[in-house]
């Protein structure tokens, strides 16, 4: 069983920055496609950014260059650098992983794929005040 543990959430004022981290418990981490999702109260879970097993990433349009996803395969870690935070970024942020069982797994931001094939972290709260 793969376990994902997020950290780095907190409360910041608008315009501030936070870095979220996710540590994956089991190798081979390099064969996992990773993603960050978020869910605000009363809203559906939405993809924030994803990164494939080759290190190529895709960001959701609403991040508009404010967020950056990265992975460190040597440390089994996924990061999300968030800058210029807005109140509408307030949500619980989740780390997710899935694999096709091959050397390459593409980047996806479809929550159902991760629910069917992969794993989720417990979430970390991000609160941005105006």
N, C-alpha and C positions, 0 to 999 in steps of 0.2 A: 504494500500500500504506500503510495506516494503522499507525503505530507507537505503542505505549503504553509509557511508561517510569515505573515506580513508584519511590518513594523514601520514606524515613522510618521504615522498620522498625528493630528493635533489640531489646535486652534490657532489661526493666524488672521491678521487683518488683510483686507483687500489690497492687492499689490504685492503681497508677501510671497514667500517660497517655502516649499516643503519637498523633501525627498522621501519617497516610499521605497521600502526594500522588501524582498520576498526571498526566503531561503527555502530551497527544495531539499527534502530529506534524503532522497535516494538517487543514485546514479542509474542510467547515464543521463544526466541533466542535458547534455549536448544534443540528445535526440528528442527533446521536448520543445514543441512550439509553445511560446509563452504569451500571455496577454494580461492586461489590466482592464477590469470592468469597474463600473461604479453604479450605485443605486441610491437614489434619493427617496425619501419617504413618499409613498403614493405613486411612484414612477417605476417603469420597467428598468431592468438592468440593461445598461448600455456599454458598448465597447469604447475604451479610451485609446488604447494603443496595443499593438501586437508586434512580436518579433519572431522570425522563423529560425530554424535550426542553422541557417547560414548567416544569421545576424542581420538580415534585412528586415526593416521595420515599416509599419504603416500606422499613421495617426488618424484619429477621428477628426473630422472637419472642425468641430467646435474647439479643439485645442489650439488651432491657428498658430502653430509654432511655439506655443507657450510651454508645452510638455515635451519631454524626451525620454523614450524608453531605451534601456540598455541591458545587456546581460554580461555576466562574468562567468564563463563556464568553469574556470578553475575554482571558483568559490561557490558554485551552484546557486548563484544569486541573480535576481532580476531587480532592476531599479526603475523608478519613475521620478524624474526630476520635474517638478511643477513650479513654474514661475508665473508672475503676474496673475496670481490667483484672484478669482472673482467670487462673490457670494453664491452665484449659481453653480460653482464647483463643489459646494457643500454636498457631501454624500458619504456613504460607506464604500470604500475602494477595496476591490477583491483582486487577488492574484489568481491566475488560472493556467493550467498546463494540459496539453494533450499530445499524443504521439500516434503516428500511423504505423509505428513499429519498424520503420525503415530509417535509412541514414538522413533523409530529408523529410521534414514535415512543414507544410506551408503555414503562413501567418493567417489567422482568422480572427474576426471579432464577432463571432456568432455564439451567443451564450449556450444555445441548445447543443452545439457540437461538443463543447467542454463538458456539459452535463452528461452527455451520452458516452463520450469517449475518454474524458479526462478527469481532472481533479480541481478542487477549489480550496482556497484558503478561507480562514474564518472572517476576514475583513478587518479593515482598520478605518476609523472614523476621521474624516477631514471636515473641519468647520471653518468657513471663511466669513468673517464679519465685515460689515460695511463701515 
